[in-house]
Amino acid sequence: MEQTADEKLTLVGKLAAPYGVKGWVKIYSYTDPIDNLFSYKPWQVKRDGQWFPVKLEAAKRHGKGLIAKLAGIESPEQARDWGGAEIYVSLDQLPELEAGEYYWSQLENLLVLTESGELLGRVDHLIETGSNDVLVVKATADSRDKTERLIPYLPEQVIKEIDLDAGTIRVDWDPEF
């Protein structure tokens, strides 16, 4: 697999464990529904800090998950070497969102500030809980303390402003939580 240049990409899934004896690999998808992942091509896979274009030879649902056969991976041992590698696609492949809607990948790494401007930390990732999504905010060197916070993603209630250009999210959140 060849190395490729880093472009405007977004994380959509990751390669997991080998499946079977012919080089198939289990796939963890961050898309909804999960098999939407297969409609985005080409994949760029980040492994050990390097980028690789990956071609899907075959892909399908398997039980509650996904499996895929990637070009150049012919054995479980080769598939195991790619376990944990992240799958990215070009951001311009994703559907346009309505105003006020965001992809999770757009929210990750944004700084989280209270309405008074106090820095709580940086969005590390999001969790889907069923009732609402939750921002996992980890402390930074400049944040008010070293506390990890779970902040519900409730626009207008808790999430007051998202400024992608400034890289910030303003929240109505008590820093003591």
Summary of the structure (lengths in Angstrom):
residues: 177
radius of gyration: 18.5
end to end distance: 46.6
largest distance: 56.9
contacts: 470
relative contact order: 0.16
helix: 11%
strand: 45%
